[in-house]
Amino acid sequence: MTIADWQLGGVDASSQDGTYPRPQLVRPAWVDLGGAWDFTRDDDLVKSVRDVEFDRTIIVPFPPESPASGIHETGFLPCVWYRRRMQPDELRAAGWGPDSSRVLLHFGAVDHSATVWLNGQVVATHEGGQSPFVADVTDVIDPDGENVVIVRAVDLPGDVSVLRGKQDWYEQPHSIWYHRTTGIWQPVWLECVPSGSVAGLTWRSDLPSATVNVDVDLEGPIPSDSWVAVALSHDGVLLAEARVRTMGRTVCPVRLVIPAQLNGQQYEELLWSPDRPTLLRATVALEQADGTPCDVVGSYVGLRSVLASSDHLLLNDRPTIVRAVLAQNYWPETHLAATPEMLRREVELILGLGFNTARVHQKAEDPRFLYWADRLGLMIWAETASAYAFDARAIRNLVSEWTDIVQRDQSHPCIIVWVPLNESWGVQHISHDARQQALSRSITDLTRALDGTRPVVSNDGWEHTSSDLWTIHDYESDPAVLAQRYGDEASVASMLNGFGPAGRRMSVAAAGEAKPVLLTEFGGVSLATGSDEDWGYSTATDVVAFEEQVSAILRSVRTARELAGFCYTQLTDTGQETNGLLYADRSPKFPIERIRTAVRG
């Protein structure tokens, strides 16, 4: 039986329902461990796993600060504990049986430092509030009895050397920062795998050569005469198939040529773009020498390229105007966490408003959000939460966590740009500090080393060191001023060679080759609610004035000849920030069709 035959009966990851926590490496059997867990807070950080007493119930994966968790305590929570009892039927539902040898306990994200016990033994420790980790619990789990999982999460509220993003270090939210997200905030789930299995997939496509390359990460004992087989199809038609001997490698590279893509007059039919977000179904198998499969997983790939020319961002070699919105992806009921339905709805809302791109701000988003962006055709400007200190710990945290994020997400075709730093947060003196400049350059080059297929912005907004794009943040409220600044080549050139609208140098490096210029934060118009806590960069007193101001600002930027794209601030009201196009409940401040007209023209 060939891998193509296996694909017919396997998992179609390209059309899944959006609930699977790891959408580009899918197995049919898994168990979501979300729901009610025992819970307690540990303000003194002195409790041990032996004497911790659980006195509350929390709904995982919602953070304890959120109403959806059932806890809804928004004060400082330096340490929290969780406990869940797993039953034998859950283990069987996760795939335990004669063909499985290892049991894996997955955590999508735990903010910030996590220790995990199973049946009294430490099975995992992890640092990084946005990145996933997994515990192999095979030697600890009892397949016939009750198994007790305990998680300790430490997230010191005043620690500004960790990647905090928009999580406030004050007890009450101020300015543009919000309530914190502590502990578990993405899925916890269980799966069983063979002793030798597929652990990771990294997809890359090359349009001129009509090839798809995938690095297949393998775990467990892998005999040298094992094989990795890969098949790609679309709409039930086999496009390519390849089989490569592992030779004992833990990472097995596979190259597939798609014959249909060699016809230059039809190759665009299979390309991924916002207008036609085509996803190719992929099946990957680890096989014995005789072709018997040891492990079979489903995945998907989008064929597309992203490059920066001198004046445009090129998607599939075609100039593409970026119409982006700044998305905090923060919900009143769940904070940074979300249900699968909420993640899909957010993508649909952004597209419905006329945007083709979302800049998910100060947050590495749940991979299920990226799946819906892949499937529905929303481009993503991907960044990470920032630290606010510049010290050895902050550098280590950024390098480690950002590496994990890029490795996790780089196969998503929706991601078109990487942003490791924003507005000099964490590198506040980069304009004159050589060490901070070195960090900006090195994290940018590290990103290129991990993934050389996308542009990288070294520091979004200003004080660029080695960016592939010029990005500017400008909250000028006068549409006429914006039109003058970005409609004239000389005006833009003068800004890029000097100081930007925020009074910050646009570059801390010598002038280099021409790059596309994008206005990646602007707008920020607040619709006043009458509260003293309302916050925005400018204020409209009623809905009519709000629509007029937003539409005029968008028109001046949308028609600016020197811009290759824009990102409007912001999608929704968030906390005290009342500068969204939508209210916090995702209802529009003026009719969606008129917002769409303002965005698209």
N, C-alpha and C positions, 0 to 999 in steps of 0.2 A: 504494500500500500504506500502510495506517495504522499508527500506532505500536502499536495493539492487535494487528495482524497480526504485527508484528515481535516482540512479546512472546511469542507462541506458540512461536517457535523460538529465543528468546534464553535468557539465563542466568536461572535462578530463584534469586536470591540469598537468598530466604526459607527455602530448604530445602537449602542447600549442605552440604558435608561438614565444614566447619570448618577447612579447611587454608588457604583464601585469606587472605592477610595483611591485606586491606582489605575487610572483609566487606560494607560498604554501598556499595561501588562496584566492581563485579565485571565483568571481561572474561573471555571464554573462554580466551584464550591468555596464558600467563605462564609463567615459569620460576623455580623456587625455587633459589637459588644456595647453599643450605646444604650442609653436608658438610665434606669435608676441605679446609682452606686451609693455606697455608704461614704460619708464625708465628714471631715472635721478641719478646723483651722488650727494653726500652730504658730501663734504670734511670737513665742519665745524661742523657737527653733531648737528646743531641747528634747522633744519627744523622740523616742526610738521606736522602731517597728515592733518591739516587744511589748511596749506599754501604751501605745497610742489607743485612745478610746474614740470610737466613731459615734457622733451624737446627732448627725444630720443625714439627710438624703439629698443628693444632687442628681440632676439629669445631665448626663454626659452626651455630647461633647460641649455643652454650653458653659462658658466660664462663670465662676461663682459671683462675679459682679453683675451678671445679666439677669433680667427677670425670668428668662426661659429656663435658667438652671434650677429655679426653685429656691435659691439662696438669696440672691439679689442684695449682696453686701458690697457697697462701692467704696468702702474705706480701704486702708492699707491691709493687704493680705500677704505678708512676707513668705508664708509657708502654708501649704495645704496638703491634705492627705485624702486618698481615695481607696476604696476597697470594693471588689466585686467577686462574687462566687460563681465560678463556671461549672456547669453540669456536664455529664458525659454526653448527653444528646447534642449539646452545642459543639463538642469536639467532633462528633460524627458528622454533623451538618457541615463542618469546615473541611471535610474531606478525609477524616481519619478512616483508614481501612487497610486492606492488604497491599494496596499500591502506594501507600504513603509511609514515609519513614521519619519525617521531621515535622515538628509543630512550630509555627512561627506566630509570634504575637506582635502585631504592628501598631505603631502610634504615628498618626499623621503629623501632629505637632503638640508639644507640651511646653508652655512658657513658664520658666525659662530653663532651669536645671532639673532634670528628672532622675529619680532612682526607682527601679521597678523590682519588686519581689514577687516570686511565685512559690507558694507553699513554704514560705519562710526563707527562701534563698534568693540572693540578689541575682537577677538575670539580665539587667541592663542598666547602664547609666548614660546620660546624654546631656550635652550642653547645646543650647540653641533653640529659641522659642518658635522658629518658623519651619524648621527642617524635620524630616521624618526619621524614625529609627525603628529597628526591629530587634526582637529578642528571640533567639532560638531556645525554646523551652522544652525540647524533646526529652532531655535527661531528668527533668524535674516534674513534668506533668504526670498525673495519674489518669490513664485513659478510662478507668472504670469508677472513679470516685469524684468527689467534689474538689475543685481546685480554686485556691484563693489568690487573687491578684491584688497587690497593694502598690500604690504609686504615691511617691512623695515629690512634690513640685515646690521649688524655691524660686521666688521672683521678688527680690528686694526692691521696693518701690523707689528708693533713692539712688539705685545703682545706675549711673549714666554711662557706664562703660559697656553695658550690654546693648543689643540692638532693640531700642525702645519704640522707635517710630512715633506714632501719635499718642502713645500711652503716657499720661501725665505723671510727672514725678512729685507734683503737689497732690495733696489728698483730694481736693476738689478741682475739677477741670478749669483751666484758664486759657485765654487766648485761643489758639488753634489745637489744643491738646484735649484728649478725651479720657473717660474712665478706663482703667487698666483692664487687661485680659490676662488673668492668672490661670496657670495650670492647663488642663486638657481643653483644647479648643478645636481639634480636628478629630476624625474618626479613630476609634480603637477597634481593631478587628483581628480575626483569627483565620489562618489558613494552614492546610497541611500539604506538604510537598514531598516528592521522592527524595532519596538520599542525594542523588545528583540532579540538579534542577537549574532552570533559568531564573536568574536573580535580577537581571536588569537588561534594558534595551536602549540603545542610543541610535536614533535614526538620522541620516543626512541624505539629502538628494542633490544631484548634480544635473542641471537641466541640459547643458550642451552635450554631455555624453550619454544622456538618457539612462542614468544609473541611480540606484538607491544603495546606500551602504548602511549596514547596521552592525554595531558592536554588541555582541551577545555576552553578557556577564554570566558566568557559570559558578555554581557553588556546590560543594560536596565532592566526593570522589568521582572524578571524571576520567575513565579509562582513555588511553591515547588512541584507541581505535573507535571511539565514539564519534558521532557526526552531529552537526547542527544543520537543520534543513529549514528553509524559509520560503514562503509562498506569498505572492501579492495578487490580489484580484480586485475587480470593481464590477458591481452589478452582476455578480455570478460568472464573470469572464476571467479566466486565469491570465494574468499579465506577465508574470515572471516567476521562476522557481530556481533555487540553487541549493546545493548540499555541499558542506565543507567539513573536512575531518578536523576534529578538535586538536589533535596532536598534544593532548595534555594541557592545553592552555586554559587559563581561567577567564580570559576574554578572547572570544572567537570572532574575528571580523568576517563578514559575509558581504559580497558584492553581487548585486543583481542588475542585469541589463533588461530594460523594458523595450522590447522590439517596437511596439506601437509608437513609442516616443521618438524613434529614429526618423519617422516621417515628419519633416519640419512643417508641413501644412496642416497637421492635425494634433501636434503634440500639446497644444494649449488646452485641448479638451479635458485633459486629466489634471491640469494644474489647480493648485489651491489659491483662491483669492477671495476677498469679501463678497464679490459679485457671484462667485461660484465656488463655494467652499468644499471642493471635492476631497474626500478622504478615501484612501485605498485601504481595503481590508488586508491585514497581515496575520499570518499564522507562523509561529516559530516552534520548532520541535527539537528536543535533544534526543538523539536516537542511538541505539546500540548498533554494532557493526552490521547486523543483518537487517537493519531498518526498523526494528521494533521500537516504538517510541517510549522513552523513559518519562518525558515531561512535554506537554503541549500547552502553549499559551496563545491567547489572542492579543493583537495589537492593531495599530493603524499608523499610517504615514500620510503626510501632505506634501505633495511635490511643489516646491516654490523656492525662489531665491530672493534675498534682500541685500541690496547694495546701496551705498551712498555715492552719487555722482557729485559734480561740482555744485549743482544747484537743486537737485531733487533726490528724494528717496525713491529707489527703483524697486518695485515688486515685480518679479518675473521679467526684469529688464524694461519695464514700462514705468514712466513717471507716475507716482501715486501721491496725491494730495492727502495728507494726514488730517482728518477731521476728528479730533480726540476730545474726550471729556475726562477731567480729573475725577476719579472714583475712589472714595475712601473705603468703600465696601465695609461699612459699619452700620449695623441695624439696631434700632432702639431696644428690641426684645432680646437680641442674641449677641450684640457687640461685634467683635471681629469674627465670630463663628457664624455659621449659616447652615440651613438645611439644604439638601440637593435641590429642592424646588425653588428656594430663594436664590441660589446661584444661577439656575437657568433663567429665572425671571429677571435678574439683574442684567444679564447679557441681552435678553430680548428687549428690555426697556431702553438700553443704550442704543441699540440698533434702531428701535422704533422712533427715537428722537432725532435720527438723521446722522448720528456719528458713525464712523467706520472703525474707530480706535478707542480704547480705554487706557488711560494711564492709571493703573492701580497704585495708589499713592501710599508710600511708607508701609508696605505690606507685601509679603510674598503670598499670593493667594492660593487657596485650596486648589489642588489639581483638577477637581471636578468643575470648577469655574473655567479653567483653561480648556477642559474638554468641550464645554458648550461654546466657548469662543472658537475653538477649532471647527466644530460642527456647524455653527450658525454663521460664521464668517465675520468675526470681530477681531481686528488686529489688537495686540496687547503691547503696551510700553511697560516692560517688566522691571520693577525695582525692588529694593529691600528696605526694611526698617533701618533707621539710622541710630547709631550711638551718639552721645552728646559730649563725650570726653575724647581727648587724644592722648592715649597712653598705651602701654604694652598690651593690657587686657583688651582694650577696645580694638586694637589692630588684630589681635589673635581672634577675637570673636567675629569680626567682620570677615576676615579671610576664611575662617572655618565655615561659618554659616552660609556665606555667599557661595562658596564652592559647592556646598551641598545643594543649594537652591538651583544653581545653574545646571548641575549634573541631573537633578530631578526633572527640570522643566525644559531642557534644551530641545527635546524632540517634538515639542508642540509647535505646529506650523504657525499658530496665531501670534506667537511672540516675534516681534520685528525689531526690537531694540532692547538692550540691557542697560540698566542704570544702577550702578553700585553706590553712588553718592548723590545727594541732593542738597542744593543751596548751601554748600560748605558746612552742613551739619556734621559735627564730629571732627571737622577740619576747619575750624572757625578762623584760623589765621593763615590759611593756605596762600593768601596773596603775598606773604613775605616769609613764611616758614618753609625752608627747604625740605624738612622732614615730612611735613604734611603734603607738600607737592609730590614728594617721592611716593607716599602712600597712594595718592590719587592716580599717579602714573602706573604704579605697580598693580593696583587692583584692576585697573583698566586692561593692562597687558595680561594679567592672570585670566580675566574673562575671555580675552581673545584666544589665549592658549587652551582654555577649556572648550570654547566654542568659537571657531573662526568664521561662522556663517552669518553673523548679524553685526550691524553697527553697535558701537558701545559709546555711551555718553559718560565722560569721566566725572562730571559734577553738574547735574542739571540746573540750569538757571543762570550761572555766572562762574567766573574763575575757573575756566576750563584749563586742563593741562594737555590731554592727548585725546580729545573727543573726536569721533568720526562725524559729528554733527555740531553745528552751533545751535544751542538752545538758550532762550531768553525768557525771563519772568518779568512781566510788566503789568502792574495793576492800575495803569492810567485809566481814569474814568471818562475822559473826554474822547469820544470817537474820532473827532477831527485830528487830535494830536496823534492818536494811534495810526490813522491813515497816513499822516505825514511821515511818521517815523519809519514805517515799514513799506511804504509805497515808492520810496526813492532809494536808488542804489547808493548814492553818496551818503545819505543819512544812515543807512544800515552799516556801511563800511566804516563810517566814523565811530559808530557805537562799538562795533566789534574790535576796533583798534584802541578803544579807550574804556570809558566807564558806561555801564548800563543804567537802566532806569532806576534801579535800587541803589545806585551809588557804588556798586561793586565793579571791579575790573572784569571785563568779559573774558580775558585770557591771562594766565600767568606764565604762558610760554611764548616763544617767538612766533610771529605771524607765519602761518604755513599755507598750504594749498587751500583753494576755495572749497567750501563745504556747504551743504544745504543749511538754510537758516529756518528755524521753527520757533514760534512763540508758544512755549510749552506750559506757561501759566499766565492767565489774564482773566479779566472779568471780575468775578468775586462779588457781584452785586447782591447785597442783602435786601430782602423784603422785610421791612420792619414789622415786628409782631407786637411792639409796645413794651417788651421786656427790656430791662436794663442790661440783660446779658446778651442781647442780640449782637452778633459780630459779623463784620464783612469789610471788604476793602472800600466799598462805597455803599450808599443806602438809598433805596427807593421807598417812598412812604406809602404807596398803594400798588395794587396789582397792575393798573394801567401804566403807571410810571415805570414799574419794574419791567414790563414787557417792552416798552419803548426803549429803555436804557439797554437792556440785554440785546435786543434786536439791532440797535444801532452799533453797539460795540462789536457784535459778531459780524455785521456787514462790513465794517471798516477793516477788520482783520481778514475776513474771508476773501476780500477783493484786493488785498495788499499784494502787489506784484512780486515783491522780494521774498515772500515767505513760501516755504515748501510745505507748510502745515501749521496746525495750531492745536492747543489743548485748553479748553474752556474750564475755568474753576467756578462751580463744580457740579457734580451730578445731583446730589441731595443735600438738604440740610442735615448737619451732623452735630449733635450736641448744641453748643452755643453758636456754632457757625451756621448762620441763617442765609447763606449765600448759594443755596442750591437752586437748580432749575426745577427740582422736585422737592416737595416737603419730605420730612424724614420717613413718612409712611409710604413714600413712592408715588403719591398723587401729584399731578403737575400743577404748577403755579399759574400757568395759562395753558390753553389747549395744546395737546401734543402735536397736532398738525401744524400749529403756528410755531411751536418750538422747532419742529423739523424744517419748516421754511426758513427760519432764522439761521439754522445751522447750515443748510445746504444751498439756500438761495433759490 
